[in-house]
């Protein structure tokens, strides 16, 4: 079910002017350009992990300040 949801999202988001990174990676694999697909996939992983860690850090700081405010009240 998750795969179908992802594929349907890609179908609606990909236009001739814009590309979704995952669709680009899949096209490179279909064309046999595995090195390019691996490079883009690795970059995508690093970018997404960076975003996740930044949001976790920001939200973690907010949780700490809220818990301090509760204990002080």
Predicted model as a PDB file, atoms N, CA, C, CB and O in Angstrom, pLDDT in the B-factor column:
MODEL        1                                                                  
ATOM      1  N   UNK A   1       0.812  -1.179   0.000  1.00 55.00           N  
ATOM      2  CA  UNK A   1       0.000   0.000   0.000  1.00 55.00           C  
ATOM      3  C   UNK A   1       0.865   1.256   0.000  1.00 55.00           C  
ATOM      4  CB  UNK A   1      -0.929  -0.009   1.188  1.00 55.00           C  
ATOM      5  O   UNK A   1       0.552   2.228  -0.687  1.00 55.00           O  
ATOM      6  N   UNK A   2       1.957   1.236   0.773  1.00 59.00           N  
ATOM      7  CA  UNK A   2       2.841   2.399   0.806  1.00 59.00           C  
ATOM      8  C   UNK A   2       3.479   2.644  -0.556  1.00 59.00           C  
ATOM      9  CB  UNK A   2       3.927   2.212   1.867  1.00 59.00           C  
ATOM     10  O   UNK A   2       3.631   3.790  -0.979  1.00 59.00           O  
ATOM     11  N   UNK A   3       3.849   1.573  -1.238  1.00 58.00           N  
ATOM     12  CA  UNK A   3       4.464   1.728  -2.555  1.00 58.00           C  
ATOM     13  C   UNK A   3       3.488   2.356  -3.541  1.00 58.00           C  
ATOM     14  CB  UNK A   3       4.947   0.375  -3.084  1.00 58.00           C  
ATOM     15  O   UNK A   3       3.873   3.205  -4.345  1.00 58.00           O  
ATOM     16  N   UNK A   4       2.243   1.947  -3.481  1.00 59.00           N  
ATOM     17  CA  UNK A   4       1.227   2.504  -4.378  1.00 59.00           C  
ATOM     18  C   UNK A   4       1.025   3.982  -4.077  1.00 59.00           C  
ATOM     19  CB  UNK A   4      -0.113   1.738  -4.241  1.00 59.00           C  
ATOM     20  O   UNK A   4       0.891   4.787  -4.998  1.00 59.00           O  
ATOM     21  N   UNK A   5       1.003   4.345  -2.812  1.00 59.00           N  
ATOM     22  CA  UNK A   5       0.858   5.748  -2.429  1.00 59.00           C  
ATOM     23  C   UNK A   5       2.027   6.571  -2.941  1.00 59.00           C  
ATOM     24  CB  UNK A   5       0.745   5.881  -0.909  1.00 59.00           C  
ATOM     25  O   UNK A   5       1.835   7.675  -3.451  1.00 59.00           O  
ATOM     26  N   UNK A   6       3.235   6.045  -2.808  1.00 60.00           N  
ATOM     27  CA  UNK A   6       4.421   6.755  -3.282  1.00 60.00           C  
ATOM     28  C   UNK A   6       4.392   6.920  -4.789  1.00 60.00           C  
ATOM     29  CB  UNK A   6       5.689   6.021  -2.862  1.00 60.00           C  
ATOM     30  O   UNK A   6       4.682   8.000  -5.303  1.00 60.00           O  
ATOM     31  N   UNK A   7       4.048   5.864  -5.495  1.00 62.00           N  
ATOM     32  CA  UNK A   7       3.997   5.944  -6.953  1.00 62.00           C  
ATOM     33  C   UNK A   7       2.950   6.949  -7.402  1.00 62.00           C  
ATOM     34  CB  UNK A   7       3.702   4.571  -7.557  1.00 62.00           C  
ATOM     35  O   UNK A   7       3.195   7.717  -8.332  1.00 62.00           O  
ATOM     36  N   UNK A   8       1.788   6.958  -6.760  1.00 64.00           N  
ATOM     37  CA  UNK A   8       0.755   7.912  -7.161  1.00 64.00           C  
ATOM     38  C   UNK A   8       1.198   9.338  -6.888  1.00 64.00           C  
ATOM     39  CB  UNK A   8      -0.554   7.622  -6.433  1.00 64.00           C  
ATOM     40  O   UNK A   8       0.867  10.241  -7.657  1.00 64.00           O  
ATOM     41  N   UNK A   9       1.940   9.562  -5.808  1.00 63.00           N  
ATOM     42  CA  UNK A   9       2.446  10.909  -5.530  1.00 63.00           C  
ATOM     43  C   UNK A   9       3.438  11.334  -6.601  1.00 63.00           C  
ATOM     44  CB  UNK A   9       3.108  10.968  -4.139  1.00 63.00           C  
ATOM     45  O   UNK A   9       3.431  12.488  -7.030  1.00 63.00           O  
ATOM     46  N   UNK A  10       4.282  10.424  -7.032  1.00 62.00           N  
ATOM     47  CA  UNK A  10       5.257  10.746  -8.069  1.00 62.00           C  
ATOM     48  C   UNK A  10       4.554  11.053  -9.383  1.00 62.00           C  
ATOM     49  CB  UNK A  10       6.252   9.593  -8.254  1.00 62.00           C  
ATOM     50  O   UNK A  10       4.961  11.969 -10.097  1.00 62.00           O  
ATOM     51  N   UNK A  11       3.517  10.313  -9.711  1.00 65.00           N  
ATOM     52  CA  UNK A  11       2.789  10.543 -10.962  1.00 65.00           C  
ATOM     53  C   UNK A  11       2.216  11.948 -10.999  1.00 65.00           C  
ATOM     54  CB  UNK A  11       1.667   9.511 -11.132  1.00 65.00           C  
ATOM     55  O   UNK A  11       2.249  12.600 -12.042  1.00 65.00           O  
ATOM     56  N   UNK A  12       1.692  12.424  -9.880  1.00 65.00           N  
ATOM     57  CA  UNK A  12       1.091  13.750  -9.857  1.00 65.00           C  
ATOM     58  C   UNK A  12       2.112  14.866  -9.713  1.00 65.00           C  
ATOM     59  CB  UNK A  12       0.102  13.836  -8.742  1.00 65.00           C  
ATOM     60  O   UNK A  12       1.825  15.998 -10.102  1.00 65.00           O  
ATOM     61  N   UNK A  13       3.284  14.595  -9.173  1.00 66.00           N  
ATOM     62  CA  UNK A  13       4.277  15.640  -8.940  1.00 66.00           C  
ATOM     63  C   UNK A  13       5.248  15.836 -10.095  1.00 66.00           C  
ATOM     64  CB  UNK A  13       5.046  15.328  -7.706  1.00 66.00           C  
ATOM     65  O   UNK A  13       5.804  16.923 -10.245  1.00 66.00           O  
ATOM     66  N   UNK A  14       5.463  14.823 -10.906  1.00 65.00           N  
ATOM     67  CA  UNK A  14       6.437  14.911 -11.989  1.00 65.00           C  
ATOM     68  C   UNK A  14       5.791  15.551 -13.204  1.00 65.00           C  
ATOM     69  CB  UNK A  14       6.997  13.517 -12.344  1.00 65.00           C  
ATOM     70  O   UNK A  14       4.765  15.090 -13.704  1.00 65.00           O  
ATOM     71  N   UNK A  15       6.414  16.620 -13.665  1.00 70.00           N  
ATOM     72  CA  UNK A  15       5.984  17.290 -14.889  1.00 70.00           C  
ATOM     73  C   UNK A  15       7.207  17.438 -15.789  1.00 70.00           C  
ATOM     74  CB  UNK A  15       5.326  18.689 -14.583  1.00 70.00           C  
ATOM     75  O   UNK A  15       8.325  17.165 -15.352  1.00 70.00           O  
ATOM     76  N   UNK A  16       7.017  17.863 -17.035  1.00 73.00           N  
ATOM     77  CA  UNK A  16       8.191  18.066 -17.892  1.00 73.00           C  
ATOM     78  C   UNK A  16       9.156  19.121 -17.360  1.00 73.00           C  
ATOM     79  CB  UNK A  16       7.746  18.456 -19.274  1.00 73.00           C  
ATOM     80  O   UNK A  16      10.349  19.075 -17.662  1.00 73.00           O  
ATOM     81  N   UNK A  17       8.651  20.073 -16.570  1.00 76.00           N  
ATOM     82  CA  UNK A  17       9.502  21.144 -16.058  1.00 76.00           C  
ATOM     83  C   UNK A  17      10.147  20.815 -14.718  1.00 76.00           C  
ATOM     84  CB  UNK A  17       8.703  22.401 -15.926  1.00 76.00           C  
ATOM     85  O   UNK A  17      11.217  21.336 -14.405  1.00 76.00           O  
ATOM     86  N   UNK A  18       9.511  19.960 -13.926  1.00 73.00           N  
ATOM     87  CA  UNK A  18      10.053  19.621 -12.610  1.00 73.00           C  
ATOM     88  C   UNK A  18      10.221  18.110 -12.489  1.00 73.00           C  
ATOM     89  CB  UNK A  18       9.136  20.154 -11.484  1.00 73.00           C  
ATOM     90  O   UNK A  18       9.521  17.326 -13.131  1.00 73.00           O  
ATOM     91  N   UNK A  19      11.173  17.734 -11.644  1.00 74.00           N  
ATOM     92  CA  UNK A  19      11.412  16.321 -11.388  1.00 74.00           C  
ATOM     93  C   UNK A  19      11.491  16.086  -9.894  1.00 74.00           C  
ATOM     94  CB  UNK A  19      12.700  15.842 -12.084  1.00 74.00           C  
ATOM     95  O   UNK A  19      12.015  16.918  -9.153  1.00 74.00           O  
ATOM     96  N   UNK A  20      10.982  14.975  -9.463  1.00 77.00           N  
ATOM     97  CA  UNK A  20      11.151  14.535  -8.087  1.00 77.00           C  
ATOM     98  C   UNK A  20      12.427  13.694  -8.065  1.00 77.00           C  
ATOM     99  CB  UNK A  20       9.888  13.719  -7.560  1.00 77.00           C  
ATOM    100  O   UNK A  20      12.684  12.921  -8.988  1.00 77.00           O  
ATOM    101  N   UNK A  21      13.221  13.850  -7.008  1.00 82.00           N  
ATOM    102  CA  UNK A  21      14.518  13.177  -6.946  1.00 82.00           C  
ATOM    103  C   UNK A  21      14.383  11.669  -7.083  1.00 82.00           C  
ATOM    104  CB  UNK A  21      15.221  13.511  -5.646  1.00 82.00           C  
ATOM    105  O   UNK A  21      15.184  11.034  -7.767  1.00 82.00           O  
ATOM    106  N   UNK A  22      13.372  11.090  -6.434  1.00 82.00           N  
ATOM    107  CA  UNK A  22      13.225   9.637  -6.499  1.00 82.00           C  
ATOM    108  C   UNK A  22      12.868   9.182  -7.909  1.00 82.00           C  
ATOM    109  CB  UNK A  22      12.158   9.165  -5.511  1.00 82.00           C  
ATOM    110  O   UNK A  22      13.313   8.122  -8.349  1.00 82.00           O  
ATOM    111  N   UNK A  23      12.071   9.974  -8.618  1.00 81.00           N  
ATOM    112  CA  UNK A  23      11.739   9.620  -9.998  1.00 81.00           C  
ATOM    113  C   UNK A  23      12.982   9.698 -10.881  1.00 81.00           C  
ATOM    114  CB  UNK A  23      10.635  10.547 -10.547  1.00 81.00           C  
ATOM    115  O   UNK A  23      13.173   8.866 -11.768  1.00 81.00           O  
ATOM    116  N   UNK A  24      13.823  10.698 -10.636  1.00 87.00           N  
ATOM    117  CA  UNK A  24      15.067  10.830 -11.399  1.00 87.00           C  
ATOM    118  C   UNK A  24      15.977   9.632 -11.146  1.00 87.00           C  
ATOM    119  CB  UNK A  24      15.796  12.141 -11.031  1.00 87.00           C  
ATOM    120  O   UNK A  24      16.582   9.098 -12.076  1.00 87.00           O  
ATOM    121  N   UNK A  25      16.070   9.213  -9.892  1.00 90.00           N  
ATOM    122  CA  UNK A  25      16.908   8.069  -9.547  1.00 90.00           C  
ATOM    123  C   UNK A  25      16.378   6.797 -10.218  1.00 90.00           C  
ATOM    124  CB  UNK A  25      16.968   7.886  -8.013  1.00 90.00           C  
ATOM    125  O   UNK A  25      17.152   6.005 -10.756  1.00 90.00           O  
ATOM    126  N   UNK A  26      15.066   6.609 -10.181  1.00 89.00           N  
ATOM    127  CA  UNK A  26      14.482   5.430 -10.840  1.00 89.00           C  
ATOM    128  C   UNK A  26      14.724   5.456 -12.346  1.00 89.00           C  
ATOM    129  CB  UNK A  26      12.976   5.353 -10.558  1.00 89.00           C  
ATOM    130  O   UNK A  26      14.973   4.411 -12.947  1.00 89.00           O  
ATOM    131  N   UNK A  27      14.655   6.625 -12.955  1.00 90.00           N  
ATOM    132  CA  UNK A  27      14.931   6.723 -14.400  1.00 90.00           C  
ATOM    133  C   UNK A  27      16.374   6.364 -14.704  1.00 90.00           C  
ATOM    134  CB  UNK A  27      14.628   8.140 -14.916  1.00 90.00           C  
ATOM    135  O   UNK A  27      16.645   5.716 -15.715  1.00 90.00           O  
ATOM    136  N   UNK A  28      17.311   6.772 -13.847  1.00 94.00           N  
ATOM    137  CA  UNK A  28      18.719   6.431 -14.071  1.00 94.00           C  
ATOM    138  C   UNK A  28      18.919   4.919 -13.955  1.00 94.00           C  
ATOM    139  CB  UNK A  28      19.631   7.175 -13.060  1.00 94.00           C  
ATOM    140  O   UNK A  28      19.687   4.341 -14.725  1.00 94.00           O  
ATOM    141  N   UNK A  29      18.240   4.271 -13.006  1.00 93.00           N  
ATOM    142  CA  UNK A  29      18.356   2.812 -12.867  1.00 93.00           C  
ATOM    143  C   UNK A  29      17.790   2.124 -14.103  1.00 93.00           C  
ATOM    144  CB  UNK A  29      17.619   2.317 -11.592  1.00 93.00           C  
ATOM    145  O   UNK A  29      18.384   1.175 -14.616  1.00 93.00           O  
ATOM    146  N   UNK A  30      16.640   2.604 -14.582  1.00 94.00           N  
ATOM    147  CA  UNK A  30      16.042   2.008 -15.779  1.00 94.00           C  
ATOM    148  C   UNK A  30      16.941   2.157 -16.996  1.00 94.00           C  
ATOM    149  CB  UNK A  30      14.691   2.640 -16.061  1.00 94.00           C  
ATOM    150  O   UNK A  30      16.940   1.300 -17.880  1.00 94.00           O  
ATOM    151  N   UNK A  31      17.711   3.249 -17.048  1.00 95.00           N  
ATOM    152  CA  UNK A  31      18.628   3.471 -18.163  1.00 95.00           C  
ATOM    153  C   UNK A  31      19.956   2.749 -17.983  1.00 95.00           C  
ATOM    154  CB  UNK A  31      18.876   4.947 -18.335  1.00 95.00           C  
ATOM    155  O   UNK A  31      20.821   2.815 -18.856  1.00 95.00           O  
ATOM    156  N   UNK A  32      20.124   2.059 -16.856  1.00 95.00           N  
ATOM    157  CA  UNK A  32      21.350   1.308 -16.607  1.00 95.00           C  
ATOM    158  C   UNK A  32      22.481   2.157 -16.059  1.00 95.00           C  
ATOM    159  CB  UNK A  32      21.798   0.651 -17.864  1.00 95.00           C  
ATOM    160  O   UNK A  32      23.616   1.687 -15.994  1.00 95.00           O  
ATOM    161  N   UNK A  33      22.212   3.385 -15.665  1.00 96.00           N  
ATOM    162  CA  UNK A  33      23.226   4.279 -15.109  1.00 96.00           C  
ATOM    163  C   UNK A  33      23.249   4.129 -13.589  1.00 96.00           C  
ATOM    164  CB  UNK A  33      22.950   5.759 -15.516  1.00 96.00           C  
ATOM    165  O   UNK A  33      22.816   5.018 -12.855  1.00 96.00           O  
ATOM    166  N   UNK A  34      23.759   2.991 -13.135  1.00 96.00           N  
ATOM    167  CA  UNK A  34      23.714   2.664 -11.714  1.00 96.00           C  
ATOM    168  C   UNK A  34      24.599   3.576 -10.875  1.00 96.00           C  
ATOM    169  CB  UNK A  34      24.125   1.231 -11.504  1.00 96.00           C  
ATOM    170  O   UNK A  34      24.241   3.910  -9.745  1.00 96.00           O  
ATOM    171  N   UNK A  35      25.734   3.979 -11.401  1.00 96.00           N  
ATOM    172  CA  UNK A  35      26.630   4.865 -10.660  1.00 96.00           C  
ATOM    173  C   UNK A  35      25.980   6.206 -10.360  1.00 96.00           C  
ATOM    174  CB  UNK A  35      27.914   5.081 -11.436  1.00 96.00           C  
ATOM    175  O   UNK A  35      26.072   6.718  -9.245  1.00 96.00           O  
ATOM    176  N   UNK A  36      25.324   6.768 -11.362  1.00 95.00           N  
ATOM    177  CA  UNK A  36      24.630   8.051 -11.175  1.00 95.00           C  
ATOM    178  C   UNK A  36      23.488   7.883 -10.175  1.00 95.00           C  
ATOM    179  CB  UNK A  36      24.088   8.590 -12.531  1.00 95.00           C  
ATOM    180  O   UNK A  36      23.280   8.734  -9.310  1.00 95.00           O  
ATOM    181  N   UNK A  37      22.751   6.780 -10.302  1.00 94.00           N  
ATOM    182  CA  UNK A  37      21.632   6.524  -9.383  1.00 94.00           C  
ATOM    183  C   UNK A  37      22.134   6.375  -7.950  1.00 94.00           C  
ATOM    184  CB  UNK A  37      20.859   5.258  -9.808  1.00 94.00           C  
ATOM    185  O   UNK A  37      21.514   6.899  -7.025  1.00 94.00           O  
ATOM    186  N   UNK A  38      23.239   5.673  -7.753  1.00 96.00           N  
ATOM    187  CA  UNK A  38      23.797   5.505  -6.415  1.00 96.00           C  
ATOM    188  C   UNK A  38      24.267   6.839  -5.860  1.00 96.00           C  
ATOM    189  CB  UNK A  38      24.955   4.501  -6.435  1.00 96.00           C  
ATOM    190  O   UNK A  38      24.052   7.133  -4.684  1.00 96.00           O  
ATOM    191  N   UNK A  39      24.909   7.651  -6.696  1.00 96.00           N  
ATOM    192  CA  UNK A  39      25.384   8.958  -6.237  1.00 96.00           C  
ATOM    193  C   UNK A  39      24.222   9.844  -5.807  1.00 96.00           C  
ATOM    194  CB  UNK A  39      26.192   9.650  -7.338  1.00 96.00           C  
ATOM    195  O   UNK A  39      24.264  10.445  -4.734  1.00 96.00           O  
ATOM    196  N   UNK A  40      23.184   9.930  -6.638  1.00 93.00           N  
ATOM    197  CA  UNK A  40      22.022  10.746  -6.290  1.00 93.00           C  
ATOM    198  C   UNK A  40      21.296  10.180  -5.066  1.00 93.00           C  
ATOM    199  CB  UNK A  40      21.058  10.832  -7.483  1.00 93.00           C  
ATOM    200  O   UNK A  40      20.817  10.937  -4.221  1.00 93.00           O  
ATOM    201  N   UNK A  41      21.216   8.870  -4.973  1.00 93.00           N  
ATOM    202  CA  UNK A  41      20.583   8.254  -3.814  1.00 93.00           C  
ATOM    203  C   UNK A  41      21.343   8.559  -2.535  1.00 93.00           C  
ATOM    204  CB  UNK A  41      20.478   6.753  -4.006  1.00 93.00           C  
ATOM    205  O   UNK A  41      20.734   8.839  -1.502  1.00 93.00           O  
ATOM    206  N   UNK A  42      22.661   8.508  -2.595  1.00 95.00           N  
ATOM    207  CA  UNK A  42      23.480   8.822  -1.428  1.00 95.00           C  
ATOM    208  C   UNK A  42      23.308  10.272  -1.008  1.00 95.00           C  
ATOM    209  CB  UNK A  42      24.949   8.534  -1.717  1.00 95.00           C  
ATOM    210  O   UNK A  42      23.195  10.572   0.181  1.00 95.00           O  
ATOM    211  N   UNK A  43      23.287  11.173  -1.988  1.00 94.00           N  
ATOM    212  CA  UNK A  43      23.071  12.587  -1.683  1.00 94.00           C  
ATOM    213  C   UNK A  43      21.699  12.795  -1.063  1.00 94.00           C  
ATOM    214  CB  UNK A  43      23.216  13.445  -2.950  1.00 94.00           C  
ATOM    215  O   UNK A  43      21.553  13.560  -0.109  1.00 94.00           O  
ATOM    216  N   UNK A  44      20.699  12.119  -1.600  1.00 90.00           N  
ATOM    217  CA  UNK A  44      19.342  12.234  -1.059  1.00 90.00           C  
ATOM    218  C   UNK A  44      19.289  11.755   0.389  1.00 90.00           C  
ATOM    219  CB  UNK A  44      18.351  11.430  -1.918  1.00 90.00           C  
ATOM    220  O   UNK A  44      18.631  12.377   1.223  1.00 90.00           O  
ATOM    221  N   UNK A  45      19.970  10.663   0.693  1.00 93.00           N  
ATOM    222  CA  UNK A  45      20.008  10.141   2.059  1.00 93.00           C  
ATOM    223  C   UNK A  45      20.668  11.146   3.000  1.00 93.00           C  
ATOM    224  CB  UNK A  45      20.758   8.797   2.104  1.00 93.00           C  
ATOM    225  O   UNK A  45      20.153  11.409   4.086  1.00 93.00           O  
ATOM    226  N   UNK A  46      21.797  11.706   2.592  1.00 95.00           N  
ATOM    227  CA  UNK A  46      22.508  12.672   3.438  1.00 95.00           C  
ATOM    228  C   UNK A  46      21.653  13.914   3.681  1.00 95.00           C  
ATOM    229  CB  UNK A  46      23.849  13.072   2.791  1.00 95.00           C  
ATOM    230  O   UNK A  46      21.575  14.404   4.808  1.00 95.00           O  
ATOM    231  N   UNK A  47      21.016  14.421   2.632  1.00 92.00           N  
ATOM    232  CA  UNK A  47      20.174  15.617   2.777  1.00 92.00           C  
ATOM    233  C   UNK A  47      19.003  15.331   3.717  1.00 92.00           C  
ATOM    234  CB  UNK A  47      19.651  16.088   1.395  1.00 92.00           C  
ATOM    235  O   UNK A  47      18.710  16.131   4.606  1.00 92.00           O  
ATOM    236  N   UNK A  48      18.342  14.210   3.526  1.00 90.00           N  
ATOM    237  CA  UNK A  48      17.183  13.889   4.366  1.00 90.00           C  
ATOM    238  C   UNK A  48      17.585  13.653   5.825  1.00 90.00           C  
ATOM    239  CB  UNK A  48      16.463  12.653   3.820  1.00 90.00           C  
ATOM    240  O   UNK A  48      16.877  14.087   6.733  1.00 90.00           O  
ATOM    241  N   UNK A  49      18.706  12.975   6.059  1.00 93.00           N  
ATOM    242  CA  UNK A  49      19.173  12.782   7.425  1.00 93.00           C  
ATOM    243  C   UNK A  49      19.523  14.116   8.078  1.00 93.00           C  
ATOM    244  CB  UNK A  49      20.384  11.849   7.444  1.00 93.00           C  
ATOM    245  O   UNK A  49      19.249  14.320   9.260  1.00 93.00           O  
ATOM    246  N   UNK A  50      20.124  15.017   7.317  1.00 94.00           N  
ATOM    247  CA  UNK A  50      20.444  16.343   7.849  1.00 94.00           C  
ATOM    248  C   UNK A  50      19.184  17.085   8.250  1.00 94.00           C  
ATOM    249  CB  UNK A  50      21.227  17.161   6.822  1.00 94.00           C  
ATOM    250  O   UNK A  50      19.132  17.685   9.323  1.00 94.00           O  
ATOM    251  N   UNK A  51      18.173  17.051   7.405  1.00 92.00           N  
ATOM    252  CA  UNK A  51      16.913  17.722   7.716  1.00 92.00           C  
ATOM    253  C   UNK A  51      16.269  17.103   8.950  1.00 92.00           C  
ATOM    254  CB  UNK A  51      15.951  17.648   6.519  1.00 92.00           C  
ATOM    255  O   UNK A  51      15.770  17.823   9.815  1.00 92.00           O  
ATOM    256  N   UNK A  52      16.274  15.791   9.038  1.00 90.00           N  
ATOM    257  CA  UNK A  52      15.682  15.106  10.198  1.00 90.00           C  
ATOM    258  C   UNK A  52      16.412  15.504  11.478  1.00 90.00           C  
ATOM    259  CB  UNK A  52      15.732  13.567  10.009  1.00 90.00           C  
ATOM    260  O   UNK A  52      15.771  15.806  12.485  1.00 90.00           O  
ATOM    261  N   UNK A  53      17.751  15.507  11.452  1.00 91.00           N  
ATOM    262  CA  UNK A  53      18.506  15.861  12.651  1.00 91.00           C  
ATOM    263  C   UNK A  53      18.309  17.317  13.041  1.00 91.00           C  
ATOM    264  CB  UNK A  53      19.978  15.585  12.440  1.00 91.00           C  
ATOM    265  O   UNK A  53      18.249  17.630  14.230  1.00 91.00           O  
ATOM    266  N   UNK A  54      18.207  18.213  12.068  1.00 92.00           N  
ATOM    267  CA  UNK A  54      17.964  19.629  12.374  1.00 92.00           C  
ATOM    268  C   UNK A  54      16.607  19.806  13.039  1.00 92.00           C  
ATOM    269  CB  UNK A  54      18.041  20.485  11.094  1.00 92.00           C  
ATOM    270  O   UNK A  54      16.497  20.498  14.052  1.00 92.00           O  
ATOM    271  N   UNK A  55      15.573  19.185  12.476  1.00 89.00           N  
ATOM    272  CA  UNK A  55      14.245  19.293  13.082  1.00 89.00           C  
ATOM    273  C   UNK A  55      14.208  18.632  14.458  1.00 89.00           C  
ATOM    274  CB  UNK A  55      13.192  18.660  12.169  1.00 89.00           C  
ATOM    275  O   UNK A  55      13.558  19.138  15.372  1.00 89.00           O  
ATOM    276  N   UNK A  56      14.895  17.513  14.608  1.00 88.00           N  
ATOM    277  CA  UNK A  56      14.946  16.850  15.910  1.00 88.00           C  
ATOM    278  C   UNK A  56      15.628  17.749  16.932  1.00 88.00           C  
ATOM    279  CB  UNK A  56      15.682  15.500  15.808  1.00 88.00           C  
ATOM    280  O   UNK A  56      15.184  17.833  18.077  1.00 88.00           O  
ATOM    281  N   UNK A  57      16.698  18.418  16.532  1.00 87.00           N  
ATOM    282  CA  UNK A  57      17.392  19.339  17.419  1.00 87.00           C  
ATOM    283  C   UNK A  57      16.495  20.514  17.798  1.00 87.00           C  
ATOM    284  CB  UNK A  57      18.675  19.844  16.760  1.00 87.00           C  
ATOM    285  O   UNK A  57      16.436  20.901  18.965  1.00 87.00           O  
ATOM    286  N   UNK A  58      15.794  21.083  16.811  1.00 85.00           N  
ATOM    287  CA  UNK A  58      14.906  22.219  17.092  1.00 85.00           C  
ATOM    288  C   UNK A  58      13.749  21.820  17.995  1.00 85.00           C  
ATOM    289  CB  UNK A  58      14.363  22.801  15.791  1.00 85.00           C  
ATOM    290  O   UNK A  58      13.425  22.530  18.947  1.00 85.00           O  
ATOM    291  N   UNK A  59      13.133  20.696  17.700  1.00 85.00           N  
ATOM    292  CA  UNK A  59      12.002  20.239  18.505  1.00 85.00           C  
ATOM    293  C   UNK A  59      12.477  19.782  19.880  1.00 85.00           C  
ATOM    294  CB  UNK A  59      11.255  19.097  17.791  1.00 85.00           C  
ATOM    295  O   UNK A  59      11.781  19.987  20.875  1.00 85.00           O  
ATOM    296  N   UNK A  60      13.641  19.173  19.944  1.00 79.00           N  
ATOM    297  CA  UNK A  60      14.196  18.765  21.229  1.00 79.00           C  
ATOM    298  C   UNK A  60      14.432  19.967  22.132  1.00 79.00           C  
ATOM    299  CB  UNK A  60      15.499  17.999  21.026  1.00 79.00           C  
ATOM    300  O   UNK A  60      14.165  19.899  23.331  1.00 79.00           O  
ATOM    301  N   UNK A  61      14.929  21.065  21.573  1.00 70.00           N  
ATOM    302  CA  UNK A  61      15.125  22.284  22.353  1.00 70.00           C  
ATOM    303  C   UNK A  61      13.794  22.814  22.858  1.00 70.00           C  
ATOM    304  CB  UNK A  61      15.840  23.352  21.517  1.00 70.00           C  
ATOM    305  O   UNK A  61      13.708  23.282  23.994  1.00 70.00           O  
ATOM    306  N   UNK A  62      12.760  22.750  22.038  1.00 67.00           N  
ATOM    307  CA  UNK A  62      11.436  23.231  22.449  1.00 67.00           C  
ATOM    308  C   UNK A  62      10.881  22.361  23.568  1.00 67.00           C  
ATOM    309  CB  UNK A  62      10.461  23.245  21.250  1.00 67.00           C  
ATOM    310  O   UNK A  62      10.267  22.878  24.501  1.00 67.00           O  
ATOM    311  N   UNK A  63      11.085  21.058  23.493  1.00 68.00           N  
ATOM    312  CA  UNK A  63      10.602  20.152  24.536  1.00 68.00           C  
ATOM    313  C   UNK A  63      11.310  20.434  25.857  1.00 68.00           C  
ATOM    314  CB  UNK A  63      10.814  18.684  24.121  1.00 68.00           C  
ATOM    315  O   UNK A  63      10.682  20.431  26.916  1.00 68.00           O  
ATOM    316  N   UNK A  64      12.613  20.677  25.794  1.00 64.00           N  
ATOM    317  CA  UNK A  64      13.383  20.942  27.007  1.00 64.00           C  
ATOM    318  C   UNK A  64      12.890  22.226  27.661  1.00 64.00           C  
ATOM    319  CB  UNK A  64      14.894  21.041  26.690  1.00 64.00           C  
ATOM    320  O   UNK A  64      12.705  22.267  28.877  1.00 64.00           O  
ATOM    321  N   UNK A  65      12.675  23.274  26.870  1.00 61.00           N  
ATOM    322  CA  UNK A  65      12.227  24.536  27.453  1.00 61.00           C  
ATOM    323  C   UNK A  65      10.816  24.408  28.018  1.00 61.00           C  
ATOM    324  CB  UNK A  65      12.276  25.653  26.408  1.00 61.00           C  
ATOM    325  O   UNK A  65      10.517  25.023  29.042  1.00 61.00           O  
ATOM    326  N   UNK A  66       9.940  23.630  27.386  1.00 61.00           N  
ATOM    327  CA  UNK A  66       8.600  23.418  27.924  1.00 61.00           C  
ATOM    328  C   UNK A  66       8.641  22.645  29.229  1.00 61.00           C  
ATOM    329  CB  UNK A  66       7.736  22.683  26.914  1.00 61.00           C  
ATOM    330  O   UNK A  66       7.921  22.975  30.171  1.00 61.00           O  
ATOM    331  N   UNK A  67       9.480  21.616  29.291  1.00 61.00           N  
ATOM    332  CA  UNK A  67       9.544  20.810  30.515  1.00 61.00           C  
ATOM    333  C   UNK A  67      10.152  21.628  31.655  1.00 61.00           C  
ATOM    334  CB  UNK A  67      10.371  19.518  30.277  1.00 61.00           C  
ATOM    335  O   UNK A  67       9.776  21.432  32.810  1.00 61.00           O  
ATOM    336  N   UNK A  68      11.073  22.532  31.361  1.00 62.00           N  
ATOM    337  CA  UNK A  68      11.630  23.410  32.393  1.00 62.00           C  
ATOM    338  C   UNK A  68      10.577  24.371  32.893  1.00 62.00           C  
ATOM    339  CB  UNK A  68      12.839  24.184  31.859  1.00 62.00           C  
ATOM    340  O   UNK A  68      10.507  24.649  34.090  1.00 62.00           O  
ATOM    341  N   UNK A  69       9.755  24.884  31.991  1.00 59.00           N  
ATOM    342  CA  UNK A  69       8.692  25.811  32.386  1.00 59.00           C  
ATOM    343  C   UNK A  69       7.660  25.106  33.260  1.00 59.00           C  
ATOM    344  CB  UNK A  69       8.011  26.415  31.144  1.00 59.00           C  
ATOM    345  O   UNK A  69       7.136  25.713  34.194  1.00 59.00           O  
ATOM    346  N   UNK A  70       7.358  23.853  32.983  1.00 61.00           N  
ATOM    347  CA  UNK A  70       6.401  23.100  33.786  1.00 61.00           C  
ATOM    348  C   UNK A  70       6.940  22.830  35.185  1.00 61.00           C  
ATOM    349  CB  UNK A  70       6.055  21.786  33.098  1.00 61.00           C  
ATOM    350  O   UNK A  70       6.197  22.912  36.163  1.00 61.00           O  
ATOM    351  N   UNK A  71       8.235  22.507  35.286  1.00 62.00           N  
ATOM    352  CA  UNK A  71       8.819  22.203  36.584  1.00 62.00           C  
ATOM    353  C   UNK A  71       8.981  23.462  37.432  1.00 62.00           C  
ATOM    354  CB  UNK A  71      10.165  21.515  36.406  1.00 62.00           C  
ATOM    355  O   UNK A  71       8.944  23.388  38.660  1.00 62.00           O  
ATOM    356  N   UNK A  72       9.160  24.606  36.794  1.00 57.00           N  
ATOM    357  CA  UNK A  72       9.308  25.862  37.530  1.00 57.00           C  
ATOM    358  C   UNK A  72       7.958  26.413  37.991  1.00 57.00           C  
ATOM    359  CB  UNK A  72      10.021  26.896  36.662  1.00 57.00           C  
ATOM    360  O   UNK A  72       7.913  27.226  38.915  1.00 57.00           O  
ATOM    361  N   UNK A  73       6.863  25.989  37.368  1.00 54.00           N  
ATOM    362  CA  UNK A  73       5.552  26.536  37.704  1.00 54.00           C  
ATOM    363  C   UNK A  73       4.934  25.912  38.901  1.00 54.00           C  
ATOM    364  CB  UNK A  73       4.637  26.391  36.574  1.00 54.00           C  
ATOM    365  O   UNK A  73       3.828  26.285  39.290  1.00 54.00           O  
TER     366      UNK A  73                                                      
ENDMDL                                                                          
END                                                                             
